[in-house]
Amino acid sequence: KNCNHKRLGIYYLLSAFIFGISGTLISVLIRIELYSSGNRIISPENQNFYNVSITLHGLLMIFFLVMPGLFGGFGNYFVVIFQGSPEVVYPRVNNFSILILFLSYLLLILSLISEFGGGTGWTLYPPLSTSFMSLSPSSTGNLIFGLLVSGISSCLTSLNFWVTILNLRSYCLTLKTMPLFPWALLITAAMLLLTLPVLSGALLMVLADLHSNTLFFDPVFGGDPVLYQHLFWFFGHPEVYILIIPAFGIISIIISGISQKIIFGNPSMIFAMSCISLLGSVVWGHHMYTVGLETDTRAYFSGVTILISLPTGTKIFSWLSTYLGNPPLLLLRTGSSLFALLFLLMFTIGGSTGVILGNAAVDLALHDTYYVVAHFHFVLSLGAVIAIFSGVIFNGEKILGSKSLLPSSSSCNSLYHLVLTFVGILLTFSPMHFLGFNVMPRRIPDFPDSFHSWNFLSSIGS
């Protein structure tokens, strides 16, 4: 019955850690399967299990590691503190949000119990998720119910943050002077509240197609599977910004805290985050260049996608300028400061490959290859997850007291952790760029022998 925002923030971080371990183990399973060509640990009789593991890895990492960690965990703990409020506006709703998160995790894991498990990919595209192509409709149903419950949890948290930030600020704190972290959460909450209902509608339509004889997505009877893609990606693309904008907030806290000064160009940082969220909500079509959009539609989606690099560049240079405005700080070899610099480097690389993929003509060749996997893992694994690590290391003493179990920012352990993480993740995801350029397709559990060396390296990294 505990409704204290700090306690709930810690619960969110711990549950993200536990859920994240299960998602990571599944990713290691995928990499062991791809360690060499030919059938390895997943037997040929049950090749569907490879698809099941890909589906669960995606859903667990997005909805149960990054979102509870960055949005629920750090958000609950710090937003209230940064704006001098005593508590969030609806503490009991806050408590309810985290309770139903466990329920949705349970539903996701339950999808494994039926004979085959749901091997639809995390995007749940029809007809894989609707017709008889779905080997077990019950597991797809469990996945969908899990996502719906998780969506309710996120919506309630967003509502809470939105109202708290707008109405419960300290008397002297205007929106102009509010720190970057509450701003990041305000923008993220707005995106969630706008796009989650669209995803929920699409999922309910899939559920109806699966169990109630409707034909929304069945082309034989005039339905349209591409409609589902539009509905899904209208949520799915803003979702990647929902994952990364709180990470921007955390990196801002850390760089600001290390350099002991406000982030360079504070108003333009707020403006850039708002622009990213606005542009990020109208470019969903760049996930669908291969479905046969008209040329002018593809041109629009290409143009606006590449445009997002401008406000993102603004943010990167503002962070770098904050560092460079105080040169001695570049020599501070603390875990969190190096992690923050590492975030900037990795996020820049991931963003650059995103600009390449945003070009419709290039994407036609690279779509559904490992290049795409490399791109979004550089942004998420080497971006969002590194932000979680650096946030925990930087704020660990604040959260758990000075004699905490966590390594402090300056200890050797945090530096070992940083080096190990950095080398491991870089070794895992860098080779995927080369595999993608040689057109190795995603979601296939085998590959020609010519791809062996890069896959071998990637699995060693994992």
C-alpha positions in Angstrom: 0.0 0.0 0.0 3.0 2.2 -0.3 2.3 5.3 -2.4 5.5 7.3 -1.8 6.9 8.4 -5.2 10.5 7.6 -4.2 9.7 4.1 -3.1 7.7 3.5 -6.2 10.6 4.9 -8.4 12.9 2.4 -6.7 10.4 -0.4 -7.3 10.2 0.5 -10.9 14.0 0.4 -11.3 14.2 -2.9 -9.6 11.4 -4.4 -11.6 13.0 -3.0 -14.8 16.3 -4.8 -13.8 14.5 -8.1 -13.2 12.5 -7.9 -16.5 15.6 -6.7 -18.3 17.5 -9.8 -17.2 14.9 -12.1 -18.8 14.9 -10.0 -22.0 18.8 -10.1 -22.1 18.9 -13.9 -21.6 16.6 -14.3 -24.6 18.9 -12.1 -26.7 21.8 -14.2 -25.7 19.8 -17.3 -26.9 19.3 -15.6 -30.3 23.0 -14.8 -30.6 24.0 -18.4 -29.6 21.6 -19.6 -32.4 23.4 -17.2 -34.9 26.9 -18.0 -33.5 27.5 -20.2 -36.6 25.5 -21.3 -39.7 23.5 -24.5 -39.7 21.0 -25.6 -37.0 22.4 -25.0 -33.5 20.5 -25.0 -30.3 17.0 -24.6 -31.5 15.9 -27.9 -33.1 14.7 -27.9 -36.7 11.3 -29.3 -35.5 10.7 -26.1 -33.5 12.1 -23.3 -35.6 9.1 -21.2 -34.5 10.8 -20.9 -31.1 13.4 -18.6 -32.7 10.6 -16.3 -33.8 9.0 -16.5 -30.3 12.3 -15.5 -28.7 12.7 -12.5 -31.1 9.1 -11.4 -30.2 9.6 -11.7 -26.5 13.0 -10.1 -26.6 11.6 -7.0 -28.4 8.5 -6.6 -26.2 10.4 -7.2 -22.9 13.2 -4.8 -23.7 11.0 -2.0 -24.8 8.0 -2.2 -22.5 9.6 -3.8 -19.5 13.2 -2.6 -19.3 13.6 0.8 -20.9 10.1 2.3 -20.2 9.8 1.2 -16.5 13.5 2.2 -15.9 13.7 5.6 -17.6 10.0 6.8 -17.5 8.6 5.0 -14.4 11.8 4.7 -12.3 13.8 7.9 -12.7 10.6 9.8 -13.6 8.8 9.0 -10.4 11.9 9.5 -8.3 13.2 12.8 -9.7 10.4 14.8 -11.4 8.8 15.6 -8.1 12.1 16.6 -6.5 13.2 18.7 -9.4 10.2 20.9 -9.2 9.9 21.1 -5.5 6.5 19.3 -5.2 5.7 17.1 -2.1 4.4 14.2 -4.2 2.8 13.4 -7.5 -0.9 14.5 -7.9 -2.4 11.0 -7.8 -0.1 8.8 -5.5 -2.6 5.9 -5.5 -2.9 5.9 -9.3 0.9 5.8 -9.3 0.8 2.7 -7.1 -1.8 1.0 -9.3 0.4 1.7 -12.4 3.3 -0.4 -11.1 1.0 -3.1 -9.7 -0.5 -3.8 -13.1 2.9 -3.7 -14.8 3.6 -7.0 -13.1 0.3 -8.4 -14.3 1.2 -7.4 -17.9 4.7 -9.1 -17.6 3.0 -12.2 -16.3 0.6 -12.2 -19.4 3.6 -11.8 -21.7 5.4 -14.8 -20.1 2.1 -16.8 -20.1 2.2 -16.6 -23.9 4.9 -19.3 -23.8 2.6 -21.8 -22.1 0.5 -22.7 -25.1 1.9 -25.3 -27.4 3.9 -23.0 -29.8 4.2 -19.5 -28.3 3.6 -16.4 -30.3 6.2 -16.0 -33.0 4.8 -12.9 -34.7 7.7 -10.5 -34.1 7.2 -7.7 -31.6 5.2 -5.8 -34.3 2.4 -8.4 -34.3 1.8 -7.9 -38.0 -1.3 -9.6 -39.5 -1.7 -12.1 -41.0 1.0 -13.6 -38.8 -1.0 -12.6 -35.7 -4.6 -13.2 -37.1 -5.1 -16.1 -39.5 -4.2 -19.7 -39.3 -0.6 -18.5 -39.9 -0.7 -17.9 -36.2 0.3 -21.3 -34.8 -1.4 -20.6 -31.5 -4.0 -17.9 -31.3 -4.1 -18.2 -27.5 -0.5 -17.0 -27.1 -1.1 -14.1 -29.5 -4.1 -13.2 -27.3 -1.9 -13.3 -24.2 0.7 -11.0 -25.8 -2.0 -8.6 -26.8 -3.6 -8.6 -23.3 -0.2 -8.0 -21.8 0.5 -5.1 -24.1 -3.0 -3.6 -23.4 -2.4 -3.8 -19.6 1.1 -2.3 -20.0 -0.5 0.5 -22.1 -3.0 1.3 -19.3 -0.1 1.4 -16.8 1.9 3.8 -19.1 -1.2 6.0 -19.7 -1.9 6.4 -16.0 1.7 7.3 -15.3 1.7 9.8 -18.1 -1.4 11.4 -16.9 0.1 11.7 -13.4 3.3 13.3 -14.7 1.5 15.7 -17.0 -0.8 17.0 -14.2 2.0 17.0 -11.6 4.4 19.0 -13.8 1.8 21.5 -15.0 0.0 22.1 -11.7 2.2 21.1 -8.8 5.4 23.1 -9.5 7.0 25.1 -6.8 5.6 28.7 -6.7 8.6 30.4 -8.2 9.2 27.8 -10.9 7.9 28.8 -14.4 8.0 26.5 -17.4 10.9 28.6 -18.7 13.0 28.0 -15.7 12.0 24.4 -15.1 15.0 21.9 -15.4 15.4 19.8 -18.5 14.4 16.5 -16.8 10.8 17.4 -15.9 10.6 18.9 -19.4 11.7 15.6 -21.0 9.1 13.7 -18.9 6.3 16.3 -19.8 7.0 15.8 -23.5 7.2 12.0 -23.2 3.9 11.9 -21.3 2.2 14.0 -24.0 3.5 11.6 -26.7 2.3 8.5 -24.8 -1.2 10.0 -24.2 -1.5 10.8 -27.9 -0.3 7.6 -29.4 -1.0 4.7 -27.0 -4.8 4.8 -27.7 -4.0 4.2 -31.4 -1.9 1.1 -30.6 -4.7 -0.1 -28.2 -7.3 0.2 -31.0 -5.1 -1.7 -33.5 -4.4 -4.4 -30.9 -8.2 -4.8 -30.2 -8.8 -5.1 -33.9 -6.2 -7.9 -34.2 -7.9 -9.5 -31.2 -11.3 -9.3 -32.9 -9.9 -10.7 -36.1 -8.3 -13.6 -34.1 -11.3 -14.5 -32.0 -14.5 -12.8 -33.1 -14.6 -13.4 -36.9 -14.1 -9.8 -37.9 -12.1 -9.1 -41.1 -10.3 -5.8 -40.5 -7.0 -7.2 -41.8 -8.0 -10.0 -44.1 -7.4 -9.0 -47.7 -9.6 -11.9 -49.1 -12.6 -10.1 -47.6 -11.6 -6.6 -48.4 -9.6 -6.0 -45.2 -6.2 -4.4 -45.3 -3.1 -5.6 -43.5 -1.3 -2.4 -44.4 -3.9 -0.5 -42.3 -2.5 -2.3 -39.3 1.0 -1.2 -40.1 -0.1 2.4 -40.3 -1.9 2.2 -36.9 0.9 0.3 -35.3 3.7 2.6 -36.5 1.8 5.7 -35.6 2.5 4.5 -32.1 5.7 2.6 -32.9 7.7 5.5 -34.2 6.8 8.0 -31.4 7.6 5.1 -29.0 11.3 5.2 -29.9 11.3 8.9 -28.9 9.3 8.0 -25.8 12.2 5.7 -24.9 15.0 8.1 -25.7 13.7 11.5 -24.5 13.8 10.6 -20.8 17.3 9.4 -21.5 18.1 12.9 -22.8 16.8 14.2 -19.5 19.1 11.9 -17.5 22.1 12.8 -19.6 21.3 16.5 -19.1 21.2 16.0 -15.3 24.5 14.2 -15.3 26.4 16.6 -17.6 24.9 19.6 -15.8 25.8 18.0 -12.4 29.4 17.2 -13.4 30.1 20.6 -14.9 28.3 22.4 -12.0 26.5 24.7 -14.4 23.3 24.8 -16.4 23.3 23.0 -19.8 24.5 25.4 -22.5 21.6 26.8 -24.5 18.9 25.6 -22.1 15.9 27.1 -23.9 17.0 25.7 -27.3 17.4 22.3 -25.6 13.7 22.4 -24.6 12.7 23.6 -28.0 14.8 20.8 -29.6 13.1 18.1 -27.5 9.7 19.5 -28.4 10.6 19.6 -32.1 11.9 16.0 -31.9 8.6 14.8 -30.4 6.5 16.7 -32.9 8.5 15.6 -36.0 8.9 12.1 -34.6 5.1 11.7 -34.4 4.5 12.4 -38.2 7.2 10.1 -39.8 5.7 6.7 -39.0 5.6 5.9 -42.8 9.4 5.4 -43.0 8.9 2.0 -41.5 6.8 1.1 -44.5 8.7 2.2 -47.6 8.4 -1.3 -49.0 4.6 -1.6 -48.8 4.0 0.4 -52.0 3.5 4.0 -50.9 3.3 6.6 -53.7 6.5 8.4 -54.6 5.4 11.7 -53.2 4.4 10.1 -49.9 7.8 8.5 -49.7 9.4 11.8 -50.4 7.5 13.5 -47.6 8.4 10.7 -45.1 12.1 10.8 -46.2 12.3 14.6 -45.9 10.7 14.9 -42.4 12.7 11.9 -41.1 16.0 13.4 -42.1 14.8 16.7 -40.7 14.7 15.2 -37.2 18.6 15.2 -37.2 18.6 19.0 -36.9 17.1 19.3 -33.4 19.0 16.2 -32.4 22.2 17.8 -33.5 21.3 20.9 -31.5 21.1 18.7 -28.4 24.4 16.9 -29.0 26.3 20.2 -29.6 24.7 21.8 -26.5 25.8 18.9 -24.3 29.3 19.0 -25.8 29.5 22.7 -25.3 28.6 22.3 -21.6 31.6 19.9 -21.3 33.9 22.1 -23.4 33.0 25.2 -21.4 34.8 23.6 -18.5 37.9 21.8 -19.9 39.3 20.3 -16.6 36.0 18.2 -16.4 37.0 16.3 -19.5 39.7 14.8 -17.3 37.3 13.6 -14.6 37.4 9.9 -15.1 34.3 9.1 -13.1 31.9 6.4 -14.3 28.9 8.6 -14.9 30.8 11.3 -16.8 32.4 8.8 -19.1 29.1 7.0 -19.5 27.5 10.3 -20.5 30.2 11.0 -23.1 29.8 7.4 -24.3 26.1 8.0 -24.7 26.8 11.1 -26.9 29.1 9.1 -29.1 26.9 6.0 -29.5 23.7 8.0 -30.0 25.4 10.1 -32.7 26.5 7.0 -34.6 23.0 5.4 -34.2 21.4 8.6 -35.4 23.6 8.8 -38.4 22.6 5.4 -39.6 19.0 6.5 -39.0 19.5 9.3 -41.5 20.8 6.8 -44.0 17.8 4.6 -43.5 15.4 7.6 -43.7 16.2 7.9 -47.4 13.5 5.9 -49.1 15.6 4.7 -52.1 18.4 3.4 -49.8 15.8 1.9 -47.4 14.3 -0.2 -50.2 17.6 -2.2 -50.3 18.3 -2.2 -46.5 14.8 -2.8 -45.2 14.5 -5.9 -43.1 18.3 -6.5 -43.1 20.6 -6.5 -40.1 21.5 -2.9 -40.9 18.2 -1.8 -39.4 18.8 -4.0 -36.3 22.3 -2.4 -35.9 20.7 1.1 -36.3 18.1 0.8 -33.6 20.3 -1.1 -31.2 22.9 1.6 -31.4 20.2 4.1 -30.4 18.6 1.8 -27.7 21.2 -0.6 -26.4 24.0 1.8 -26.6 21.8 4.9 -26.0 18.8 4.3 -23.7 20.4 1.4 -21.7 23.6 3.3 -21.2 21.5 6.3 -19.9 19.9 3.9 -17.4 23.4 2.7 -16.2 24.8 6.2 -16.0 21.6 7.4 -14.1 21.9 4.6 -11.6 25.7 5.2 -11.1 25.3 9.0 -10.9 22.2 9.0 -8.7 22.9 5.8 -6.8 24.2 7.5 -3.7 21.3 10.0 -3.7 18.8 7.2 -4.0 20.2 4.6 -1.6 22.3 6.7 0.8 26.1 7.1 0.8 26.9 3.5 2.0 25.0 2.0 -0.9 25.5 -1.4 -2.4 26.0 0.3 -5.8 29.5 1.2 -6.9 29.9 5.0 -6.5 30.6 7.1 -9.6 34.3 7.3 -9.0 35.0 3.7 -7.9 37.0 1.3 -10.0 34.0 -1.1 -10.3 31.9 1.4 -12.2 34.8 1.9 -14.6 35.3 -1.8 -15.1 31.5 -2.0 -15.7 31.7 0.8 -18.2 34.6 -0.7 -20.2 33.0 -4.2 -20.2 29.6 -2.9 -21.3 31.1 -0.6 -23.9 33.3 -3.3 -25.5 30.6 -5.9 -25.3 27.8 -3.9 -26.8 30.1 -2.4 -29.5 31.4 -5.8 -30.5 27.8 -7.1 -30.6 26.3 -4.4 -32.8 29.0 -3.0 -35.0 29.3 -6.2 -37.2 25.6 -6.0 -37.9 26.1 -3.0 -40.1 28.4 -5.0 -42.4 26.0 -8.0 -42.4 23.1 -5.6 -43.3 25.1 -4.1 -46.2 25.6 -7.6 -47.5 21.8 -8.1 -47.2 21.6 -10.6 -44.4 17.8 -10.7 -43.6 16.4 -10.2 -40.1 14.3 -12.8 -38.2 15.9 -15.8 -40.0 17.7 -18.3 -37.8 20.3 -19.3 -40.3 22.7 -17.6 -42.8 25.1 -18.5 -45.7 28.6 -19.5 -44.6 30.0 -16.3 -46.0 28.5 -14.3 -43.1 30.1 -16.5 -40.5 32.9 -14.2 -39.3 30.7 -11.2 -38.6 28.1 -13.3 -36.9 30.7 -15.0 -34.8 32.1 -11.7 -33.6 28.7 -10.4 -32.8 27.9 -13.5 -30.7 31.2 -13.3 -28.9 30.3 -9.7 -28.0 26.9 -10.7 -26.8 
